[in-house]
Amino acid sequence: MLALLNAALFTDLVVIALLLTTFTSKTLTQWYRQFGIGAVLADALVLVLVVWLAHFIYQGNLFIVAGIAVAIQLTHDLLFGAFIQQYTGKSSILNVFKGYAKEHGASILLADATMIVSTVLLERIFSMFQYNEILSVLLVYLVPYFLFSV
């Protein structure tokens, strides 16, 4: 499980690094600035939950696990997207998601699928790593440096 958490944190740090260097998104920047560590936790933990559920459904071939995880994420994104399009309340987090969907549209599905596949592959790599506790500390240590650079 620690390898999975590390994979999700690493993946989210890569997303933040891309936001800082090459990718521009008004709402993604707002997401990290407004919600800070909560945004990182939400991002990383949804990756953990989706990949964990994929492992629960099927254990074995890496590509099948990744495919199941992408299918779960796609289902989640489509249902969540339908919900937030109808949402008219005052939740700042849901309103940021609504703006993100408006800004990026269907490309979010590809971005999320890429994050899921990255998490699955990195989990496999990190599960062979003997020092996941050290990696966890290093990744958590890096989070504020990345986050407060957004």
C-alpha positions as CSV (number, residue, x, y, z in Angstrom):
1,M,0.0,0.0,0.0
2,L,2.9,2.4,0.7
3,A,4.2,1.9,-2.8
4,L,0.7,2.9,-4.1
5,L,0.6,6.0,-2.0
6,N,4.2,6.9,-3.2
7,A,3.1,6.4,-6.8
8,A,0.1,8.7,-6.4
9,L,2.1,11.4,-4.6
10,F,4.9,11.2,-7.2
11,T,2.3,11.5,-10.0
12,D,0.6,14.5,-8.4
13,L,4.0,16.2,-7.9
14,V,4.7,15.7,-11.7
15,V,1.4,17.3,-12.4
16,I,2.3,20.3,-10.2
17,A,5.8,20.4,-11.9
18,L,4.1,20.5,-15.3
19,L,1.8,23.3,-14.1
20,L,4.9,25.3,-13.0
21,T,6.8,24.7,-16.2
22,T,4.8,23.9,-19.3
23,F,1.1,23.6,-18.7
24,T,-1.1,26.6,-18.1
25,S,-4.5,26.3,-16.5
26,K,-6.3,29.0,-14.6
27,T,-8.5,26.6,-12.7
28,L,-5.8,24.1,-11.9
29,T,-3.7,26.9,-10.5
30,Q,-6.7,28.1,-8.5
31,W,-7.2,24.5,-7.2
32,Y,-3.7,24.3,-5.7
33,R,-3.6,27.9,-4.5
34,Q,-7.0,27.9,-2.9
35,F,-7.1,24.4,-1.4
36,G,-3.3,23.8,-0.9
37,I,-2.5,20.5,0.9
38,G,-6.2,19.5,0.7
39,A,-5.9,19.6,-3.1
40,V,-2.8,17.4,-3.0
41,L,-4.5,15.0,-0.6
42,A,-7.7,14.9,-2.8
43,D,-5.6,14.3,-6.0
44,A,-3.4,11.6,-4.5
45,L,-6.1,9.8,-2.6
46,V,-8.4,9.5,-5.6
47,L,-5.6,7.9,-7.5
48,V,-5.0,5.5,-4.5
49,L,-8.6,4.6,-4.2
50,V,-9.1,4.0,-8.0
51,V,-6.0,1.8,-8.3
52,W,-6.7,0.0,-5.0
53,L,-10.2,-0.8,-6.3
54,A,-8.8,-2.1,-9.6
55,H,-6.5,-4.4,-7.6
56,F,-9.5,-5.5,-5.5
57,I,-11.3,-6.4,-8.8
58,Y,-8.3,-8.1,-10.4
59,Q,-4.8,-9.1,-9.4
60,G,-2.4,-10.0,-12.0
61,N,-1.4,-8.6,-15.4
62,L,-0.2,-5.0,-15.0
63,F,-2.0,-3.9,-18.2
64,I,-5.3,-5.4,-17.2
65,V,-5.1,-3.7,-13.8
66,A,-4.3,-0.4,-15.6
67,G,-7.2,-0.9,-18.0
68,I,-9.6,-1.6,-15.1
69,A,-8.3,1.4,-13.2
70,V,-8.8,3.6,-16.2
71,A,-12.3,2.3,-16.7
72,I,-13.1,3.0,-13.0
73,Q,-11.6,6.5,-13.4
74,L,-13.5,7.2,-16.6
75,T,-16.8,6.1,-14.9
76,H,-16.0,8.3,-11.9
77,D,-15.2,11.3,-14.1
78,L,-18.3,11.0,-16.3
79,L,-20.6,10.7,-13.3
80,F,-18.9,13.4,-11.3
81,G,-18.9,15.7,-14.4
82,A,-22.6,15.1,-14.9
83,F,-23.2,16.0,-11.2
84,I,-21.1,19.2,-11.2
85,Q,-22.7,20.4,-14.4
86,Q,-26.1,20.4,-12.6
87,Y,-24.6,21.8,-9.4
88,T,-25.6,25.3,-8.5
89,G,-24.6,25.5,-4.8
90,K,-21.9,27.5,-3.0
91,S,-19.3,24.8,-2.4
92,S,-16.0,26.4,-3.5
93,I,-14.4,23.1,-4.2
94,L,-17.3,22.0,-6.5
95,N,-17.3,25.3,-8.2
96,V,-13.6,25.1,-9.0
97,F,-14.2,21.6,-10.5
98,K,-17.1,23.1,-12.5
99,G,-14.7,25.8,-13.8
100,Y,-12.0,23.2,-14.5
101,A,-14.5,21.1,-16.6
102,K,-15.5,24.2,-18.5
103,E,-11.9,25.2,-19.1
104,H,-10.6,21.8,-20.3
105,G,-13.6,19.8,-21.3
106,A,-13.0,16.2,-22.4
107,S,-9.2,16.5,-22.3
108,I,-9.6,16.0,-18.6
109,L,-10.5,12.3,-19.3
110,L,-7.1,11.8,-21.1
111,A,-5.2,13.7,-18.4
112,D,-6.8,11.6,-15.6
113,A,-6.3,8.3,-17.5
114,T,-2.6,9.3,-17.9
115,M,-2.4,9.9,-14.1
116,I,-4.0,6.6,-13.4
117,V,-1.6,4.6,-15.7
118,S,1.3,6.5,-14.3
119,T,0.2,5.5,-10.8
120,V,-0.2,1.9,-11.7
121,L,3.2,1.7,-13.4
122,L,5.0,3.6,-10.6
123,E,3.3,1.4,-7.9
124,R,4.8,-1.6,-9.6
125,I,8.3,0.0,-9.7
126,F,8.1,1.3,-6.1
127,S,6.8,-2.1,-4.9
128,M,10.2,-3.5,-5.9
129,F,11.9,-0.7,-3.9
130,Q,13.1,-1.6,-0.5
131,Y,13.0,1.8,1.1
132,N,9.4,3.1,0.5
133,E,9.3,4.7,4.0
134,I,12.2,6.9,3.0
135,L,10.6,7.7,-0.4
136,S,7.4,8.6,1.4
137,V,9.2,11.1,3.7
138,L,11.0,12.6,0.7
139,L,7.8,13.0,-1.4
140,V,5.9,14.5,1.5
141,Y,8.8,16.8,2.2
142,L,8.7,18.0,-1.5
143,V,4.9,18.7,-1.5
144,P,5.1,22.2,0.1
145,Y,8.0,23.2,-2.0
146,F,6.0,22.4,-5.2
147,L,2.7,23.5,-3.8
148,F,3.8,26.9,-2.6
149,S,5.5,27.6,-6.0
150,V,2.1,27.5,-7.8
